[in-house]
Amino acid sequence: MNKSISFPNSSEISKEAALILIGNEEKSWRDFQQTELAEATLYQSHEVNIMALHNYLAGVTQYYIQDINA
């Protein structure tokens, strides 16, 4: 696997803000991507896209937001 995860025109947000926006994961979940180094879970809710990006090596999850109209 030698692909990368792309989420253009996005801004990093706090975990707390992401979880509020995601709400019910069963309703907002859209996609899942995985590479050797990371995995991304994509959600859509409140007219925005949200990505939870987990870095396997660092053991860190970061959250990003993207306007659907961007």
N, CA, C and O atoms as a Tripos MOL2 file, in Angstrom:
@<TRIPOS>MOLECULE
protein
  280   279    70     0     0
PROTEIN
NO_CHARGES

@<TRIPOS>ATOM
      1 N           0.8370   -1.1700    0.0000 N.3       1 MET1
      2 CA          0.0000    0.0000    0.0000 C.3       1 MET1
      3 C           0.8870    1.2400    0.0000 C.2       1 MET1
      4 O           1.6740    1.4400    0.9250 O.2       1 MET1
      5 N           0.7670    2.0510   -1.0040 N.am      2 ASN2
      6 CA          1.5890    3.2440   -1.0650 C.3       2 ASN2
      7 C           0.7470    4.4520   -1.4380 C.2       2 ASN2
      8 O           1.1910    5.2950   -2.2170 O.2       2 ASN2
      9 N          -0.4370    4.5490   -0.9060 N.am      3 LYS3
     10 CA         -1.3010    5.6710   -1.2140 C.3       3 LYS3
     11 C          -1.3520    6.6190   -0.0170 C.2       3 LYS3
     12 O          -0.9470    6.2660    1.0910 O.2       3 LYS3
     13 N          -1.8520    7.8140   -0.2590 N.am      4 SER4
     14 CA         -1.9790    8.7790    0.8260 C.3       4 SER4
     15 C          -3.4460    9.1520    1.0050 C.2       4 SER4
     16 O          -4.2740    8.9240    0.1230 O.2       4 SER4
     17 N          -3.7440    9.7190    2.1400 N.am      5 ILE5
     18 CA         -5.0960   10.1480    2.4550 C.3       5 ILE5
     19 C          -5.1720   11.6460    2.2280 C.2       5 ILE5
     20 O          -4.3830   12.4050    2.7920 O.2       5 ILE5
     21 N          -6.1160   12.0750    1.4050 N.am      6 SER6
     22 CA         -6.2400   13.4860    1.0640 C.3       6 SER6
     23 C          -7.5660   14.0480    1.5550 C.2       6 SER6
     24 O          -8.6050   13.4040    1.4080 O.2       6 SER6
     25 N          -7.5390   15.2440    2.1360 N.am      7 PHE7
     26 CA         -8.7330   15.9360    2.6140 C.3       7 PHE7
     27 C          -8.4880   17.4300    2.4030 C.2       7 PHE7
     28 O          -8.2720   18.1690    3.3640 O.2       7 PHE7
     29 N          -8.5230   17.8780    1.1270 N.am      8 PRO8
     30 CA         -8.1270   19.2550    0.7940 C.3       8 PRO8
     31 C          -9.0520   20.3170    1.3860 C.2       8 PRO8
     32 O         -10.2170   20.0540    1.6870 O.2       8 PRO8
     33 N          -8.5080   21.5120    1.5450 N.am      9 ASN9
     34 CA         -9.2640   22.6730    2.0370 C.3       9 ASN9
     35 C          -9.9470   22.4000    3.3720 C.2       9 ASN9
     36 O         -11.1030   22.7720    3.5750 O.2       9 ASN9
     37 N          -9.2360   21.7570    4.2650 N.am     10 SER10
     38 CA         -9.7990   21.4300    5.5720 C.3      10 SER10
     39 C          -9.0270   22.1430    6.6700 C.2      10 SER10
     40 O          -7.9120   22.6200    6.4610 O.2      10 SER10
     41 N          -9.6420   22.2030    7.8400 N.am     11 SER11
     42 CA         -9.0220   22.8150    9.0160 C.3      11 SER11
     43 C          -9.0800   21.8320   10.1680 C.2      11 SER11
     44 O         -10.0640   21.1070   10.3230 O.2      11 SER11
     45 N          -8.0360   21.8030   10.9730 N.am     12 GLU12
     46 CA         -8.0270   20.9210   12.1380 C.3      12 GLU12
     47 C          -8.9640   21.4810   13.2060 C.2      12 GLU12
     48 O          -9.0130   22.6900   13.4320 O.2      12 GLU12
     49 N          -9.7060   20.5880   13.8590 N.am     13 ILE13
     50 CA        -10.6030   20.9830   14.9520 C.3      13 ILE13
     51 C         -10.3400   20.0840   16.1520 C.2      13 ILE13
     52 O          -9.6610   19.0630   16.0390 O.2      13 ILE13
     53 N         -10.8770   20.4660   17.2890 N.am     14 SER14
     54 CA        -10.6830   19.6730   18.5060 C.3      14 SER14
     55 C         -11.5100   18.3900   18.4620 C.2      14 SER14
     56 O         -12.4840   18.2870   17.7160 O.2      14 SER14
     57 N         -11.1080   17.4360   19.2590 N.am     15 LYS15
     58 CA        -11.8490   16.1830   19.3700 C.3      15 LYS15
     59 C         -13.2710   16.4560   19.8500 C.2      15 LYS15
     60 O         -14.2250   15.8560   19.3550 O.2      15 LYS15
     61 N         -13.4070   17.3550   20.8070 N.am     16 GLU16
     62 CA        -14.7210   17.6750   21.3610 C.3      16 GLU16
     63 C         -15.6520   18.2370   20.2840 C.2      16 GLU16
     64 O         -16.8140   17.8410   20.1930 O.2      16 GLU16
     65 N         -15.1340   19.1660   19.4670 N.am     17 ALA17
     66 CA        -15.9460   19.7550   18.3940 C.3      17 ALA17
     67 C         -16.3140   18.6890   17.3630 C.2      17 ALA17
     68 O         -17.4460   18.6490   16.8810 O.2      17 ALA17
     69 N         -15.3570   17.8290   17.0300 N.am     18 ALA18
     70 CA        -15.6170   16.7740   16.0500 C.3      18 ALA18
     71 C         -16.7120   15.8320   16.5310 C.2      18 ALA18
     72 O         -17.6110   15.4780   15.7680 O.2      18 ALA18
     73 N         -16.6360   15.4280   17.7890 N.am     19 LEU19
     74 CA        -17.6290   14.4850   18.3060 C.3      19 LEU19
     75 C         -19.0250   15.0960   18.3490 C.2      19 LEU19
     76 O         -20.0170   14.4020   18.1250 O.2      19 LEU19
     77 N         -19.1010   16.3820   18.6340 N.am     20 ILE20
     78 CA        -20.4070   17.0600   18.6120 C.3      20 ILE20
     79 C         -20.9580   17.0720   17.1900 C.2      20 ILE20
     80 O         -22.1350   16.7820   16.9770 O.2      20 ILE20
     81 N         -20.1150   17.4040   16.2230 N.am     21 LEU21
     82 CA        -20.5600   17.4470   14.8330 C.3      21 LEU21
     83 C         -20.9120   16.0630   14.2970 C.2      21 LEU21
     84 O         -21.8890   15.9110   13.5640 O.2      21 LEU21
     85 N         -20.1290   15.0640   14.6570 N.am     22 ILE22
     86 CA        -20.3810   13.6990   14.1730 C.3      22 ILE22
     87 C         -21.6970   13.1690   14.7240 C.2      22 ILE22
     88 O         -22.4650   12.5440   13.9930 O.2      22 ILE22
     89 N         -21.9610   13.4050   15.9820 N.am     23 GLY23
     90 CA        -23.2160   12.9370   16.5770 C.3      23 GLY23
     91 C         -23.3350   11.4230   16.4980 C.2      23 GLY23
     92 O         -22.4350   10.7060   16.9340 O.2      23 GLY23
     93 N         -24.4250   10.9380   15.9520 N.am     24 ASN24
     94 CA        -24.6890    9.5090   15.8110 C.3      24 ASN24
     95 C         -23.8490    8.9590   14.6560 C.2      24 ASN24
     96 O         -24.1320    9.2280   13.4890 O.2      24 ASN24
     97 N         -22.8250    8.1930   14.9920 N.am     25 GLU25
     98 CA        -21.8970    7.6740   13.9720 C.3      25 GLU25
     99 C         -22.5980    6.8170   12.9190 C.2      25 GLU25
    100 O         -22.1890    6.8220   11.7580 O.2      25 GLU25
    101 N         -23.6240    6.0970   13.2940 N.am     26 GLU26
    102 CA        -24.3150    5.2490   12.3360 C.3      26 GLU26
    103 C         -25.0010    6.0640   11.2450 C.2      26 GLU26
    104 O         -25.1340    5.5950   10.1160 O.2      26 GLU26
    105 N         -25.4330    7.2690   11.5670 N.am     27 LYS27
    106 CA        -26.0960    8.1240   10.5850 C.3      27 LYS27
    107 C         -25.1170    9.0050    9.8160 C.2      27 LYS27
    108 O         -25.3700    9.3280    8.6560 O.2      27 LYS27
    109 N         -24.0100    9.3980   10.4320 N.am     28 SER28
    110 CA        -23.0980   10.3480    9.7940 C.3      28 SER28
    111 C         -21.9080    9.6870    9.0850 C.2      28 SER28
    112 O         -21.2400   10.3490    8.2910 O.2      28 SER28
    113 N         -21.6220    8.4080    9.3440 N.am     29 TRP29
    114 CA        -20.4680    7.7320    8.7470 C.3      29 TRP29
    115 C         -20.6220    7.6550    7.2350 C.2      29 TRP29
    116 O         -21.7050    7.3540    6.7330 O.2      29 TRP29
    117 N         -19.5190    7.9300    6.4930 N.am     30 ARG30
    118 CA        -19.5630    7.8930    5.0340 C.3      30 ARG30
    119 C         -18.5360    6.9660    4.4000 C.2      30 ARG30
    120 O         -18.8400    6.3000    3.4100 O.2      30 ARG30
    121 N         -17.3250    6.9090    4.9480 N.am     31 ASP31
    122 CA        -16.2760    6.1450    4.2730 C.3      31 ASP31
    123 C         -15.1270    5.8610    5.2430 C.2      31 ASP31
    124 O         -15.0450    6.4370    6.3270 O.2      31 ASP31
    125 N         -14.2560    4.9660    4.8220 N.am     32 PHE32
    126 CA        -13.0790    4.5930    5.6010 C.3      32 PHE32
    127 C         -11.9370    4.3980    4.6200 C.2      32 PHE32
    128 O         -12.1040    3.7320    3.5990 O.2      32 PHE32
    129 N         -10.7670    4.9790    4.9210 N.am     33 GLN33
    130 CA         -9.5750    4.8080    4.1020 C.3      33 GLN33
    131 C          -8.4400    4.3630    5.0040 C.2      33 GLN33
    132 O          -8.3670    4.7420    6.1730 O.2      33 GLN33
    133 N          -7.5520    3.5500    4.4390 N.am     34 GLN34
    134 CA         -6.4400    3.0480    5.2500 C.3      34 GLN34
    135 C          -5.1730    2.9840    4.4190 C.2      34 GLN34
    136 O          -5.2030    2.5990    3.2500 O.2      34 GLN34
    137 N          -4.0600    3.3640    5.0310 N.am     35 THR35
    138 CA         -2.7360    3.1990    4.4310 C.3      35 THR35
    139 C          -1.8900    2.4240    5.4350 C.2      35 THR35
    140 O          -2.3890    2.0080    6.4800 O.2      35 THR35
    141 N          -0.6200    2.2320    5.1240 N.am     36 GLU36
    142 CA          0.2670    1.5260    6.0470 C.3      36 GLU36
    143 C           0.4720    2.3000    7.3400 C.2      36 GLU36
    144 O           0.7070    1.7010    8.3890 O.2      36 GLU36
    145 N           0.3860    3.6390    7.2760 N.am     37 LEU37
    146 CA          0.7130    4.4800    8.4240 C.3      37 LEU37
    147 C          -0.4830    5.1140    9.1140 C.2      37 LEU37
    148 O          -0.3590    5.5960   10.2400 O.2      37 LEU37
    149 N          -1.6340    5.1220    8.4640 N.am     38 ALA38
    150 CA         -2.7690    5.8390    9.0440 C.3      38 ALA38
    151 C          -4.0940    5.2800    8.5420 C.2      38 ALA38
    152 O          -4.1590    4.5530    7.5500 O.2      38 ALA38
    153 N          -5.1470    5.6490    9.2700 N.am     39 GLU39
    154 CA         -6.4950    5.3330    8.8140 C.3      39 GLU39
    155 C          -7.3550    6.5810    8.9990 C.2      39 GLU39
    156 O          -7.1800    7.3460    9.9470 O.2      39 GLU39
    157 N          -8.2780    6.7610    8.0780 N.am     40 ALA40
    158 CA         -9.1680    7.9140    8.1330 C.3      40 ALA40
    159 C         -10.6050    7.4250    8.0980 C.2      40 ALA40
    160 O         -10.9770    6.5960    7.2670 O.2      40 ALA40
    161 N         -11.3980    7.9460    9.0060 N.am     41 THR41
    162 CA        -12.8210    7.6710    9.0080 C.3      41 THR41
    163 C         -13.5060    8.9750    8.6340 C.2      41 THR41
    164 O         -13.2440   10.0160    9.2380 O.2      41 THR41
    165 N         -14.3850    8.9200    7.6370 N.am     42 LEU42
    166 CA        -15.0260   10.1180    7.1050 C.3      42 LEU42
    167 C         -16.5080   10.1400    7.4770 C.2      42 LEU42
    168 O         -17.2060    9.1300    7.3930 O.2      42 LEU42
    169 N         -16.9590   11.3090    7.8870 N.am     43 TYR43
    170 CA        -18.3410   11.5210    8.2960 C.3      43 TYR43
    171 C         -18.9040   12.7260    7.5640 C.2      43 TYR43
    172 O         -18.1520   13.5750    7.0860 O.2      43 TYR43
    173 N         -20.2300   12.8020    7.4760 N.am     44 GLN44
    174 CA        -20.8990   13.9730    6.9160 C.3      44 GLN44
    175 C         -22.1010   14.2940    7.7960 C.2      44 GLN44
    176 O         -22.9950   13.4690    7.9820 O.2      44 GLN44
    177 N         -22.1000   15.5130    8.3320 N.am     45 SER45
    178 CA        -23.1680   15.9210    9.2390 C.3      45 SER45
    179 C         -23.1750   17.4410    9.3400 C.2      45 SER45
    180 O         -22.1260   18.0740    9.2160 O.2      45 SER45
    181 N         -24.3320   18.0250    9.5620 N.am     46 HIS46
    182 CA        -24.4650   19.4800    9.7270 C.3      46 HIS46
    183 C         -23.8410   20.2410    8.5580 C.2      46 HIS46
    184 O         -23.2430   21.2990    8.7550 O.2      46 HIS46
    185 N         -23.9760   19.7120    7.3520 N.am     47 GLU47
    186 CA        -23.4770   20.3340    6.1210 C.3      47 GLU47
    187 C         -21.9590   20.5210    6.0860 C.2      47 GLU47
    188 O         -21.4540   21.4320    5.4300 O.2      47 GLU47
    189 N         -21.2380   19.6550    6.7970 N.am     48 VAL48
    190 CA        -19.7790   19.6360    6.7380 C.3      48 VAL48
    191 C         -19.2850   18.1920    6.6630 C.2      48 VAL48
    192 O         -19.9740   17.2630    7.0860 O.2      48 VAL48
    193 N         -18.0880   18.0210    6.1210 N.am     49 ASN49
    194 CA        -17.4030   16.7330    6.1450 C.3      49 ASN49
    195 C         -16.4420   16.7610    7.3200 C.2      49 ASN49
    196 O         -15.8040   17.7810    7.5820 O.2      49 ASN49
    197 N         -16.3380   15.6550    8.0210 N.am     50 ILE50
    198 CA        -15.4330   15.5400    9.1550 C.3      50 ILE50
    199 C         -14.5690   14.3010    8.9270 C.2      50 ILE50
    200 O         -15.0640   13.2510    8.5150 O.2      50 ILE50
    201 N         -13.2710   14.4380    9.2010 N.am     51 MET51
    202 CA        -12.3710   13.2970    9.0800 C.3      51 MET51
    203 C         -11.6580   13.0900   10.4070 C.2      51 MET51
    204 O         -11.1000   14.0270   10.9770 O.2      51 MET51
    205 N         -11.6830   11.8470   10.8940 N.am     52 ALA52
    206 CA        -10.8790   11.4410   12.0470 C.3      52 ALA52
    207 C          -9.6880   10.6830   11.4700 C.2      52 ALA52
    208 O          -9.8540    9.6080   10.8940 O.2      52 ALA52
    209 N          -8.4970   11.2360   11.6240 N.am     53 LEU53
    210 CA         -7.2870   10.6590   11.0510 C.3      53 LEU53
    211 C          -6.4190   10.1060   12.1740 C.2      53 LEU53
    212 O          -5.9130   10.8600   13.0060 O.2      53 LEU53
    213 N          -6.2480    8.7840   12.1930 N.am     54 HIS54
    214 CA         -5.4420    8.1460   13.2360 C.3      54 HIS54
    215 C          -4.1010    7.7280   12.6580 C.2      54 HIS54
    216 O          -4.0400    6.9560   11.7010 O.2      54 HIS54
    217 N          -3.0170    8.2470   13.2500 N.am     55 ASN55
    218 CA         -1.6530    7.9250   12.8560 C.3      55 ASN55
    219 C          -1.1970    6.7400   13.7020 C.2      55 ASN55
    220 O          -1.0900    6.8520   14.9240 O.2      55 ASN55
    221 N          -0.9290    5.6020   13.0540 N.am     56 TYR56
    222 CA         -0.5300    4.3980   13.7820 C.3      56 TYR56
    223 C           0.7830    4.5730   14.5360 C.2      56 TYR56
    224 O           0.8950    4.1460   15.6850 O.2      56 TYR56
    225 N           1.7800    5.1960   13.9040 N.am     57 LEU57
    226 CA          3.0990    5.3190   14.5200 C.3      57 LEU57
    227 C           3.0770    6.2140   15.7540 C.2      57 LEU57
    228 O           3.6820    5.8830   16.7740 O.2      57 LEU57
    229 N           2.3850    7.3400   15.6630 N.am     58 ALA58
    230 CA          2.3370    8.2910   16.7820 C.3      58 ALA58
    231 C           1.2540    7.9330   17.7920 C.2      58 ALA58
    232 O           1.2860    8.3940   18.9330 O.2      58 ALA58
    233 N           0.2950    7.1100   17.3720 N.am     59 GLY59
    234 CA         -0.8030    6.7650   18.2560 C.3      59 GLY59
    235 C          -1.7020    7.9580   18.5420 C.2      59 GLY59
    236 O          -2.2830    8.0670   19.6220 O.2      59 GLY59
    237 N          -1.8090    8.8490   17.5680 N.am     60 VAL60
    238 CA         -2.5530   10.0940   17.7380 C.3      60 VAL60
    239 C          -3.6860   10.1560   16.7270 C.2      60 VAL60
    240 O          -3.5140    9.7630   15.5730 O.2      60 VAL60
    241 N          -4.8470   10.6500   17.1550 N.am     61 THR61
    242 CA         -5.9640   10.8950   16.2560 C.3      61 THR61
    243 C          -6.1880   12.3950   16.1640 C.2      61 THR61
    244 O          -6.2900   13.0830   17.1800 O.2      61 THR61
    245 N          -6.2650   12.8950   14.9380 N.am     62 GLN62
    246 CA         -6.5340   14.3060   14.6840 C.3      62 GLN62
    247 C          -7.8530   14.4040   13.9300 C.2      62 GLN62
    248 O          -8.2440   13.4820   13.2140 O.2      62 GLN62
    249 N          -8.5290   15.5270   14.1010 N.am     63 TYR63
    250 CA         -9.8390   15.7260   13.4970 C.3      63 TYR63
    251 C          -9.8150   16.9420   12.5910 C.2      63 TYR63
    252 O          -9.2420   17.9760   12.9330 O.2      63 TYR63
    253 N         -10.4490   16.8070   11.4230 N.am     64 TYR64
    254 CA        -10.4680   17.8770   10.4330 C.3      64 TYR64
    255 C         -11.9020   18.1030    9.9600 C.2      64 TYR64
    256 O         -12.7250   17.1870    9.9520 O.2      64 TYR64
    257 N         -12.1790   19.3520    9.5640 N.am     65 ILE65
    258 CA        -13.5020   19.7190    9.0770 C.3      65 ILE65
    259 C         -13.3520   20.3380    7.7000 C.2      65 ILE65
    260 O         -12.3630   21.0130    7.4120 O.2      65 ILE65
    261 N         -14.3370   20.1040    6.8600 N.am     66 GLN66
    262 CA        -14.3360   20.6310    5.4970 C.3      66 GLN66
    263 C         -15.7740   20.9890    5.1300 C.2      66 GLN66
    264 O         -16.6820   20.1730    5.2820 O.2      66 GLN66
    265 N         -15.9720   22.2070    4.6490 N.am     67 ASP67
    266 CA        -17.2930   22.6250    4.2060 C.3      67 ASP67
    267 C         -17.6910   21.8120    2.9810 C.2      67 ASP67
    268 O         -16.8800   21.6360    2.0710 O.2      67 ASP67
    269 N         -18.9110   21.3170    2.9420 N.am     68 ILE68
    270 CA        -19.3760   20.5050    1.8040 C.3      68 ILE68
    271 C         -19.2920   21.3080    0.5160 C.2      68 ILE68
    272 O         -19.0590   20.7330   -0.5470 O.2      68 ILE68
    273 N         -19.4730   22.5990    0.5830 N.am     69 ASN69
    274 CA        -19.4610   23.4450   -0.6090 C.3      69 ASN69
    275 C         -18.0580   23.8740   -1.0310 C.2      69 ASN69
    276 O         -17.9030   24.5750   -2.0310 O.2      69 ASN69
    277 N         -17.0300   23.4590   -0.2770 N.am     70 ALA70
    278 CA        -15.6520   23.8820   -0.5860 C.3      70 ALA70
    279 C         -15.1310   23.1720   -1.8230 C.2      70 ALA70
    280 O         -13.9940   23.4010   -2.2330 O.2      70 ALA70
@<TRIPOS>BOND
     1     1     2 1
     2     2     3 1
     3     3     4 2
     4     3     5 am
     5     5     6 1
     6     6     7 1
     7     7     8 2
     8     7     9 am
     9     9    10 1
    10    10    11 1
    11    11    12 2
    12    11    13 am
    13    13    14 1
    14    14    15 1
    15    15    16 2
    16    15    17 am
    17    17    18 1
    18    18    19 1
    19    19    20 2
    20    19    21 am
    21    21    22 1
    22    22    23 1
    23    23    24 2
    24    23    25 am
    25    25    26 1
    26    26    27 1
    27    27    28 2
    28    27    29 am
    29    29    30 1
    30    30    31 1
    31    31    32 2
    32    31    33 am
    33    33    34 1
    34    34    35 1
    35    35    36 2
    36    35    37 am
    37    37    38 1
    38    38    39 1
    39    39    40 2
    40    39    41 am
    41    41    42 1
    42    42    43 1
    43    43    44 2
    44    43    45 am
    45    45    46 1
    46    46    47 1
    47    47    48 2
    48    47    49 am
    49    49    50 1
    50    50    51 1
    51    51    52 2
    52    51    53 am
    53    53    54 1
    54    54    55 1
    55    55    56 2
    56    55    57 am
    57    57    58 1
    58    58    59 1
    59    59    60 2
    60    59    61 am
    61    61    62 1
    62    62    63 1
    63    63    64 2
    64    63    65 am
    65    65    66 1
    66    66    67 1
    67    67    68 2
    68    67    69 am
    69    69    70 1
    70    70    71 1
    71    71    72 2
    72    71    73 am
    73    73    74 1
    74    74    75 1
    75    75    76 2
    76    75    77 am
    77    77    78 1
    78    78    79 1
    79    79    80 2
    80    79    81 am
    81    81    82 1
    82    82    83 1
    83    83    84 2
    84    83    85 am
    85    85    86 1
    86    86    87 1
    87    87    88 2
    88    87    89 am
    89    89    90 1
    90    90    91 1
    91    91    92 2
    92    91    93 am
    93    93    94 1
    94    94    95 1
    95    95    96 2
    96    95    97 am
    97    97    98 1
    98    98    99 1
    99    99   100 2
   100    99   101 am
   101   101   102 1
   102   102   103 1
   103   103   104 2
   104   103   105 am
   105   105   106 1
   106   106   107 1
   107   107   108 2
   108   107   109 am
   109   109   110 1
   110   110   111 1
   111   111   112 2
   112   111   113 am
   113   113   114 1
   114   114   115 1
   115   115   116 2
   116   115   117 am
   117   117   118 1
   118   118   119 1
   119   119   120 2
   120   119   121 am
   121   121   122 1
   122   122   123 1
   123   123   124 2
   124   123   125 am
   125   125   126 1
   126   126   127 1
   127   127   128 2
   128   127   129 am
   129   129   130 1
   130   130   131 1
   131   131   132 2
   132   131   133 am
   133   133   134 1
   134   134   135 1
   135   135   136 2
   136   135   137 am
   137   137   138 1
   138   138   139 1
   139   139   140 2
   140   139   141 am
   141   141   142 1
   142   142   143 1
   143   143   144 2
   144   143   145 am
   145   145   146 1
   146   146   147 1
   147   147   148 2
   148   147   149 am
   149   149   150 1
   150   150   151 1
   151   151   152 2
   152   151   153 am
   153   153   154 1
   154   154   155 1
   155   155   156 2
   156   155   157 am
   157   157   158 1
   158   158   159 1
   159   159   160 2
   160   159   161 am
   161   161   162 1
   162   162   163 1
   163   163   164 2
   164   163   165 am
   165   165   166 1
   166   166   167 1
   167   167   168 2
   168   167   169 am
   169   169   170 1
   170   170   171 1
   171   171   172 2
   172   171   173 am
   173   173   174 1
   174   174   175 1
   175   175   176 2
   176   175   177 am
   177   177   178 1
   178   178   179 1
   179   179   180 2
   180   179   181 am
   181   181   182 1
   182   182   183 1
   183   183   184 2
   184   183   185 am
   185   185   186 1
   186   186   187 1
   187   187   188 2
   188   187   189 am
   189   189   190 1
   190   190   191 1
   191   191   192 2
   192   191   193 am
   193   193   194 1
   194   194   195 1
   195   195   196 2
   196   195   197 am
   197   197   198 1
   198   198   199 1
   199   199   200 2
   200   199   201 am
   201   201   202 1
   202   202   203 1
   203   203   204 2
   204   203   205 am
   205   205   206 1
   206   206   207 1
   207   207   208 2
   208   207   209 am
   209   209   210 1
   210   210   211 1
   211   211   212 2
   212   211   213 am
   213   213   214 1
   214   214   215 1
   215   215   216 2
   216   215   217 am
   217   217   218 1
   218   218   219 1
   219   219   220 2
   220   219   221 am
   221   221   222 1
   222   222   223 1
   223   223   224 2
   224   223   225 am
   225   225   226 1
   226   226   227 1
   227   227   228 2
   228   227   229 am
   229   229   230 1
   230   230   231 1
   231   231   232 2
   232   231   233 am
   233   233   234 1
   234   234   235 1
   235   235   236 2
   236   235   237 am
   237   237   238 1
   238   238   239 1
   239   239   240 2
   240   239   241 am
   241   241   242 1
   242   242   243 1
   243   243   244 2
   244   243   245 am
   245   245   246 1
   246   246   247 1
   247   247   248 2
   248   247   249 am
   249   249   250 1
   250   250   251 1
   251   251   252 2
   252   251   253 am
   253   253   254 1
   254   254   255 1
   255   255   256 2
   256   255   257 am
   257   257   258 1
   258   258   259 1
   259   259   260 2
   260   259   261 am
   261   261   262 1
   262   262   263 1
   263   263   264 2
   264   263   265 am
   265   265   266 1
   266   266   267 1
   267   267   268 2
   268   267   269 am
   269   269   270 1
   270   270   271 1
   271   271   272 2
   272   271   273 am
   273   273   274 1
   274   274   275 1
   275   275   276 2
   276   275   277 am
   277   277   278 1
   278   278   279 1
   279   279   280 2
@<TRIPOS>SUBSTRUCTURE
     1 MET1         2 RESIDUE 1 A MET
     2 ASN2         6 RESIDUE 1 A ASN
     3 LYS3        10 RESIDUE 1 A LYS
     4 SER4        14 RESIDUE 1 A SER
     5 ILE5        18 RESIDUE 1 A ILE
     6 SER6        22 RESIDUE 1 A SER
     7 PHE7        26 RESIDUE 1 A PHE
     8 PRO8        30 RESIDUE 1 A PRO
     9 ASN9        34 RESIDUE 1 A ASN
    10 SER10       38 RESIDUE 1 A SER
    11 SER11       42 RESIDUE 1 A SER
    12 GLU12       46 RESIDUE 1 A GLU
    13 ILE13       50 RESIDUE 1 A ILE
    14 SER14       54 RESIDUE 1 A SER
    15 LYS15       58 RESIDUE 1 A LYS
    16 GLU16       62 RESIDUE 1 A GLU
    17 ALA17       66 RESIDUE 1 A ALA
    18 ALA18       70 RESIDUE 1 A ALA
    19 LEU19       74 RESIDUE 1 A LEU
    20 ILE20       78 RESIDUE 1 A ILE
    21 LEU21       82 RESIDUE 1 A LEU
    22 ILE22       86 RESIDUE 1 A ILE
    23 GLY23       90 RESIDUE 1 A GLY
    24 ASN24       94 RESIDUE 1 A ASN
    25 GLU25       98 RESIDUE 1 A GLU
    26 GLU26      102 RESIDUE 1 A GLU
    27 LYS27      106 RESIDUE 1 A LYS
    28 SER28      110 RESIDUE 1 A SER
    29 TRP29      114 RESIDUE 1 A TRP
    30 ARG30      118 RESIDUE 1 A ARG
    31 ASP31      122 RESIDUE 1 A ASP
    32 PHE32      126 RESIDUE 1 A PHE
    33 GLN33      130 RESIDUE 1 A GLN
    34 GLN34      134 RESIDUE 1 A GLN
    35 THR35      138 RESIDUE 1 A THR
    36 GLU36      142 RESIDUE 1 A GLU
    37 LEU37      146 RESIDUE 1 A LEU
    38 ALA38      150 RESIDUE 1 A ALA
    39 GLU39      154 RESIDUE 1 A GLU
    40 ALA40      158 RESIDUE 1 A ALA
    41 THR41      162 RESIDUE 1 A THR
    42 LEU42      166 RESIDUE 1 A LEU
    43 TYR43      170 RESIDUE 1 A TYR
    44 GLN44      174 RESIDUE 1 A GLN
    45 SER45      178 RESIDUE 1 A SER
    46 HIS46      182 RESIDUE 1 A HIS
    47 GLU47      186 RESIDUE 1 A GLU
    48 VAL48      190 RESIDUE 1 A VAL
    49 ASN49      194 RESIDUE 1 A ASN
    50 ILE50      198 RESIDUE 1 A ILE
    51 MET51      202 RESIDUE 1 A MET
    52 ALA52      206 RESIDUE 1 A ALA
    53 LEU53      210 RESIDUE 1 A LEU
    54 HIS54      214 RESIDUE 1 A HIS
    55 ASN55      218 RESIDUE 1 A ASN
    56 TYR56      222 RESIDUE 1 A TYR
    57 LEU57      226 RESIDUE 1 A LEU
    58 ALA58      230 RESIDUE 1 A ALA
    59 GLY59      234 RESIDUE 1 A GLY
    60 VAL60      238 RESIDUE 1 A VAL
    61 THR61      242 RESIDUE 1 A THR
    62 GLN62      246 RESIDUE 1 A GLN
    63 TYR63      250 RESIDUE 1 A TYR
    64 TYR64      254 RESIDUE 1 A TYR
    65 ILE65      258 RESIDUE 1 A ILE
    66 GLN66      262 RESIDUE 1 A GLN
    67 ASP67      266 RESIDUE 1 A ASP
    68 ILE68      270 RESIDUE 1 A ILE
    69 ASN69      274 RESIDUE 1 A ASN
    70 ALA70      278 RESIDUE 1 A ALA
